[in-house]
Amino acid sequence: MSVRRRPVVVVGAGPVGLTTALVLAQGGVPVTVLESGPALSTASRASTFHPATLDLLDELGVASALRAAGREVHEIQWRDLAQRVLHRMGYDALAGRTDHPYRVHVEQSRLTPLLLAALEVHPHAEVCFSTTVFDVRPRGDDVVRLWTDGPDGLRTPLDAG
Ligand SMILES: Cc1cc2nc3c(=O)[nH]c(=O)nc-3n(C[C@H](O)[C@H](O)[C@H](O)COP(=O)(O)OP(=O)(O)OC[C@H]3O[C@@H](n4cnc5c(N)ncnc54)[C@H](O)[C@@H]3O)c2cc1C
């Protein structure tokens, strides 16, 4: 692991960490992601991606693959317990305000591999699995030392003194 040479460390390879890392990498910022798990999580979690999120993921180049893996939903319905539709709202009301006037239903675990693949294109980005960050020493807006427990044992791979 070569965290020492990298100015940004992201802790956690969930959707937030990988999205953050991809934004940085696409902006030319070297970044290392440290993930305690041995691989991306496959846990069943979030299922819905909203228009604003899809717009953001489109800028990162992963929205179309995510859309292809899921189901577009063009209307929200509110129902009572007898399943009668009480109210409905079409996403076309958002036309002109978003490039994605619909939501996409797809497992969160389908997004993270897309983000990881997009990240791996960048030589200045790195994702280290089985590496837990268990302490940091902050100084102002920076972290000057960061302790990890990973395949190489306990380390302080980021040490700016
Ligand atoms: C059962 C369940 C159902 C959900 N359903 C929905 C839903 O329907 N809609 C919705 O919008 N949201 C839903 N959520 C919430 C959604 O899953 C989270 O908002 C989302 O996962 C947050 O992403 P994240 O990247 O911040 O965190 P996470 O996905 O939790 O990722 C954090 C990562 O950081 C790693 N990590 C943590 N600590 C360390 C450390 N010290 N060192 C190294 N790595 C570390 C973890 O291993 C993990 O991989 C659900 C969550 C759960 C649990």
The ligand as an SDF file (V2000), in Angstrom:
LIG
                    3D

 53 58  0  0  0  0  0  0  0  0999 V2000
  -31.0270   -3.2200    5.7360 C   0  0  0  0  0  0  0  0  0  0  0  0
  -30.7950   -1.8610    5.0950 C   0  0  0  0  0  0  0  0  0  0  0  0
  -31.7150   -1.3890    4.1600 C   0  0  0  0  0  0  0  0  0  0  0  0
  -31.5390   -0.1460    3.5690 C   0  0  0  0  0  0  0  0  0  0  0  0
  -32.4520    0.3090    2.6430 N   0  0  0  0  0  0  0  0  0  0  0  0
  -32.2910    1.5120    2.0580 C   0  0  0  0  0  0  0  0  0  0  0  0
  -33.2000    1.9980    1.0520 C   0  0  0  0  0  0  0  0  0  0  0  0
  -34.1640    1.3170    0.6840 O   0  0  0  0  0  0  0  0  0  0  0  0
  -32.9870    3.2220    0.4890 N   0  0  0  0  0  0  0  0  0  0  0  0
  -31.9190    3.9860    0.8560 C   0  0  0  0  0  0  0  0  0  0  0  0
  -31.7490    5.0860    0.3140 O   0  0  0  0  0  0  0  0  0  0  0  0
  -31.0170    3.5460    1.7870 N   0  0  0  0  0  0  0  0  0  0  0  0
  -31.1890    2.3570    2.3860 C   0  0  0  0  0  0  0  0  0  0  0  0
  -30.2860    1.9150    3.3180 N   0  0  0  0  0  0  0  0  0  0  0  0
  -29.1830    2.8050    3.6450 C   0  0  0  0  0  0  0  0  0  0  0  0
  -28.0510    2.6920    2.6400 C   0  0  0  0  0  0  0  0  0  0  0  0
  -27.6870    1.3260    2.4870 O   0  0  0  0  0  0  0  0  0  0  0  0
  -26.9040    3.5130    3.2230 C   0  0  0  0  0  0  0  0  0  0  0  0
  -27.3310    4.8730    3.2640 O   0  0  0  0  0  0  0  0  0  0  0  0
  -25.6490    3.4020    2.3880 C   0  0  0  0  0  0  0  0  0  0  0  0
  -25.1380    2.0860    2.4200 O   0  0  0  0  0  0  0  0  0  0  0  0
  -24.6220    4.3460    2.9590 C   0  0  0  0  0  0  0  0  0  0  0  0
  -23.4710    4.2380    2.1570 O   0  0  0  0  0  0  0  0  0  0  0  0
  -22.0620    4.4590    2.7920 P   0  0  0  0  0  0  0  0  0  0  0  0
  -21.0570    4.2710    1.6820 O   0  0  0  0  0  0  0  0  0  0  0  0
  -22.0260    5.7300    3.5590 O   0  0  0  0  0  0  0  0  0  0  0  0
  -21.9310    3.3420    3.9300 O   0  0  0  0  0  0  0  0  0  0  0  0
  -21.8190    1.7560    3.8020 P   0  0  0  0  0  0  0  0  0  0  0  0
  -22.5550    1.2320    2.6270 O   0  0  0  0  0  0  0  0  0  0  0  0
  -22.1510    1.2340    5.1660 O   0  0  0  0  0  0  0  0  0  0  0  0
  -20.2710    1.5370    3.5300 O   0  0  0  0  0  0  0  0  0  0  0  0
  -19.3110    1.8400    4.5160 C   0  0  0  0  0  0  0  0  0  0  0  0
  -18.1000    0.9560    4.2400 C   0  0  0  0  0  0  0  0  0  0  0  0
  -17.0620    1.3760    5.1250 O   0  0  0  0  0  0  0  0  0  0  0  0
  -16.4080    0.2220    5.6260 C   0  0  0  0  0  0  0  0  0  0  0  0
  -15.8290    0.6350    6.8890 N   0  0  0  0  0  0  0  0  0  0  0  0
  -16.4880    1.0370    8.0050 C   0  0  0  0  0  0  0  0  0  0  0  0
  -15.6150    1.3710    8.9580 N   0  0  0  0  0  0  0  0  0  0  0  0
  -14.3750    1.1800    8.4290 C   0  0  0  0  0  0  0  0  0  0  0  0
  -13.0550    1.3710    8.9450 C   0  0  0  0  0  0  0  0  0  0  0  0
  -12.8490    1.8280   10.1800 N   0  0  0  0  0  0  0  0  0  0  0  0
  -12.0050    1.0830    8.1520 N   0  0  0  0  0  0  0  0  0  0  0  0
  -12.2060    0.6310    6.8760 C   0  0  0  0  0  0  0  0  0  0  0  0
  -13.4390    0.4370    6.3380 N   0  0  0  0  0  0  0  0  0  0  0  0
  -14.5010    0.7220    7.1220 C   0  0  0  0  0  0  0  0  0  0  0  0
  -17.5130   -0.8110    5.7630 C   0  0  0  0  0  0  0  0  0  0  0  0
  -16.9860   -2.1240    5.7370 O   0  0  0  0  0  0  0  0  0  0  0  0
  -18.3630   -0.5170    4.5360 C   0  0  0  0  0  0  0  0  0  0  0  0
  -17.9910   -1.2900    3.4020 O   0  0  0  0  0  0  0  0  0  0  0  0
  -30.4220    0.6610    3.9170 C   0  0  0  0  0  0  0  0  0  0  0  0
  -29.4790    0.1760    4.8440 C   0  0  0  0  0  0  0  0  0  0  0  0
  -29.6590   -1.0670    5.4260 C   0  0  0  0  0  0  0  0  0  0  0  0
  -28.6330   -1.5760    6.4280 C   0  0  0  0  0  0  0  0  0  0  0  0
  1  2  1  0
  2  3  1  0
  2 52  2  0
  3  4  2  0
  4  5  1  0
  4 50  1  0
  5  6  2  0
  6  7  1  0
  6 13  1  0
  7  8  2  0
  7  9  1  0
  9 10  1  0
 10 11  2  0
 10 12  1  0
 12 13  2  0
 13 14  1  0
 14 15  1  0
 14 50  1  0
 15 16  1  0
 16 17  1  0
 16 18  1  0
 18 19  1  0
 18 20  1  0
 20 21  1  0
 20 22  1  0
 22 23  1  0
 23 24  1  0
 24 25  2  0
 24 26  1  0
 24 27  1  0
 27 28  1  0
 28 29  2  0
 28 30  1  0
 28 31  1  0
 31 32  1  0
 32 33  1  0
 33 34  1  0
 33 48  1  0
 34 35  1  0
 35 36  1  0
 35 46  1  0
 36 37  1  0
 36 45  1  0
 37 38  2  0
 38 39  1  0
 39 40  1  0
 39 45  2  0
 40 41  1  0
 40 42  2  0
 42 43  1  0
 43 44  2  0
 44 45  1  0
 46 47  1  0
 46 48  1  0
 48 49  1  0
 50 51  2  0
 51 52  1  0
 52 53  1  0
M  END
$$$$
